[in-house]
């Protein structure tokens, strides 16, 4: 017994009002809850409202715990995404291209200021990019996967900044700074690629509800 579109929307709204704020977490839960409610309607000969009510009475707390657990699962998923990304020829080519480009430009221009403020500029650019997508068409969507990745990216760039301002070797060695900034740029590419991936995946799911 398949649920109607408005019934799936009801589940989504209920979970959203239950503080399941991340779209990717909520969509996964909507799919699971809808499947369980369908089975309950069929096996117990109930209408949607009573099947949903009975199911949530039993499993609401479990789903709230799942919301917390999903964040841990997301961390592992993001780390796998990063590892997989850096095993692809495209990421290696991107890194080499960025490093070579900065080295060539550095022959004719002084890159000290750019290398010094590059990480901060990257963070500001990513923040603008992320919030622009979040508020696109008025939808205030949050994705756990993207926010967890942004934390990892932020930590790496902050470490880059710390090394740059704390160690003389980093401050005076342009090759090390170009190396790190090139790696920053590959992470930015991964970040934008995942934003597009999540946005496409969950926008498609939204159309179904």
DRENZA-808666 format. One record per residue (C-alpha): chain; x, y, z. Coordinates in pm, whole numbers, padded with zeros to 5 digits. Layout:
# DRENZA-808666
A:X:Y:Z $
...
***
This chain:
# DRENZA-808666
A:00000:00000:00000 $
A:00172:00316:-00123 $
A:00133:00642:00064 $
A:-00010:00949:-00105 $
A:00210:01251:-00167 $
A:00036:01455:00103 $
A:00088:01174:00354 $
A:00463:01168:00285 $
A:00464:01547:00319 $
A:00288:01507:00654 $
A:00568:01277:00774 $
A:00831:01525:00656 $
A:00660:01815:00834 $
A:00620:01611:01152 $
A:00990:01521:01159 $
A:01086:01881:01082 $
A:00875:02000:01375 $
A:01046:01735:01589 $
A:01376:01921:01545 $
A:01517:01696:01272 $
A:01662:02005:01109 $
A:01908:01856:00859 $
A:01747:01786:00523 $
A:01961:01482:00443 $
A:01888:01323:00783 $
A:01517:01400:00756 $
A:01480:01267:00402 $
A:01642:00938:00502 $
A:01403:00915:00797 $
A:01100:01006:00583 $
A:01180:00718:00351 $
A:01220:00475:00643 $
A:00909:00592:00832 $
A:00695:00587:00517 $
A:00797:00227:00450 $
A:00719:00121:00810 $
A:00383:00299:00809 $
A:00289:00135:00477 $
A:00365:-00208:00628 $
A:00165:-00122:00940 $
A:-00136:-00008:00735 $
A:-00128:-00332:00539 $
A:-00061:-00578:00822 $
A:-00295:-00418:01078 $
A:-00558:-00286:00835 $
A:-00525:00073:00959 $
A:-00566:00408:00787 $
A:-00265:00635:00752 $
A:-00335:00853:01054 $
A:-00370:00566:01304 $
A:-00080:00367:01155 $
A:00147:00672:01175 $
A:00033:00762:01526 $
A:00090:00406:01654 $
A:00430:00385:01489 $
A:00556:00718:01625 $
A:00434:00636:01976 $
A:00671:00339:01969 $
A:00966:00482:01777 $
A:00974:00862:01818 $
A:01253:00855:02078 $
A:01444:00606:01867 $
A:01433:00844:01569 $
A:01554:01130:01785 $
A:01850:00914:01888 $
A:01902:00826:01522 $
A:01934:01198:01448 $
A:02239:01210:01679 $
A:02381:00882:01551 $
A:02343:00995:01191 $
A:02590:01277:01256 $
A:02852:01021:01357 $
A:02774:00816:01047 $
A:02803:01134:00841 $
A:03154:01200:00977 $
A:03264:00855:00861 $
A:03092:00905:00526 $
A:03262:01241:00473 $
A:03604:01099:00560 $
A:03542:00822:00306 $
A:03440:01086:00050 $
A:03766:01274:00111 $
A:03980:00958:00090 $
A:03801:00843:-00225 $
A:03834:01188:-00379 $
A:04210:01198:-00329 $
A:04246:00857:-00491 $
A:04100:00978:-00820 $
A:04315:01100:-01111 $
A:04100:01415:-01132 $
A:04196:01529:-00779 $
A:04566:01463:-00841 $
A:04549:01651:-01171 $
A:04367:01941:-01001 $
A:04632:01959:-00728 $
A:04922:01950:-00977 $
A:04752:02208:-01200 $
A:04690:02447:-00910 $
A:05043:02407:-00775 $
A:05198:02458:-01122 $
A:04978:02761:-01190 $
A:05078:02933:-00865 $
A:05445:02855:-00926 $
A:05431:03002:-01276 $
A:05248:03315:-01155 $
A:05499:03345:-00870 $
A:05784:03380:-01119 $
A:05645:03713:-01244 $
A:05447:03839:-00944 $
A:05493:03861:-00569 $
A:05246:03612:-00417 $
A:05334:03675:-00052 $
A:05015:03868:00029 $
A:04798:03627:-00167 $
A:04951:03325:00007 $
A:04916:03498:00343 $
A:04550:03589:00308 $
A:04447:03312:00064 $
A:04309:03072:00331 $
A:04092:03347:00486 $
A:03962:03447:00142 $
A:03876:03081:00072 $
A:03678:03052:00398 $
A:03482:03370:00330 $
A:03410:03257:-00027 $
A:03287:02916:00092 $
A:03063:03074:00355 $
A:02904:03299:00091 $
A:02865:03001:-00145 $
A:02704:02780:00122 $
A:02459:03037:00255 $
A:02366:03145:-00098 $
A:02262:02788:-00174 $
A:02087:02746:00162 $
A:01867:03045:00101 $
A:01818:02975:-00271 $
A:01453:03031:-00361 $
A:01378:03100:00005 $
A:01443:02742:00119 $
A:01648:02738:00438 $
A:01789:02389:00393 $
A:02070:02249:00605 $
A:02270:01941:00511 $
A:02452:01751:00783 $
A:02705:01612:00536 $
A:02799:01955:00402 $
A:02822:02114:00745 $
A:03041:01831:00874 $
A:03268:01871:00569 $
A:03283:02246:00627 $
A:03406:02181:00982 $
A:03686:01957:00850 $
A:03773:02213:00583 $
A:03771:02496:00837 $
A:03998:02303:01074 $
A:04249:02235:00798 $
A:04258:02597:00682 $
A:04285:02720:01042 $
A:04582:02485:01085 $
A:04730:02632:00766 $
A:04687:02982:00911 $
A:04839:02876:01243 $
A:05147:02731:01073 $
A:05179:03038:00853 $
A:05181:03282:01144 $
A:05360:03065:01402 $
A:05652:02908:01215 $
A:05914:03115:01038 $
A:05977:02829:00796 $
A:05621:02853:00667 $
A:05629:03230:00654 $
A:05942:03238:00440 $
A:05902:02919:00235 $
A:05668:02999:-00056 $
A:05679:02639:-00183 $
A:05525:02508:00141 $
A:05255:02775:00131 $
A:05177:02706:-00235 $
A:05160:02334:-00153 $
A:04911:02390:00130 $
A:04707:02645:-00063 $
A:04684:02402:-00356 $
A:04552:02139:-00116 $
A:04305:02395:00022 $
A:04177:02451:-00332 $
A:04123:02079:-00391 $
A:03918:02065:-00070 $
A:03716:02362:-00194 $
A:03645:02174:-00517 $
A:03530:01872:-00315 $
A:03313:02097:-00096 $
A:03138:02255:-00397 $
A:03099:01915:-00567 $
A:02931:01774:-00254 $
A:02703:02077:-00224 $
A:02585:02012:-00580 $
A:02552:01638:-00511 $
A:02345:01688:-00196 $
A:02138:01965:-00348 $
A:02053:01755:-00655 $
A:01979:01441:-00454 $
A:01754:01599:-00195 $
A:01588:01845:-00431 $
A:01483:01539:-00632 $
A:01345:01381:-00315 $
A:01160:01703:-00232 $
A:00981:01681:-00567 $
A:00839:01347:-00459 $
A:00681:01497:-00150 $
***
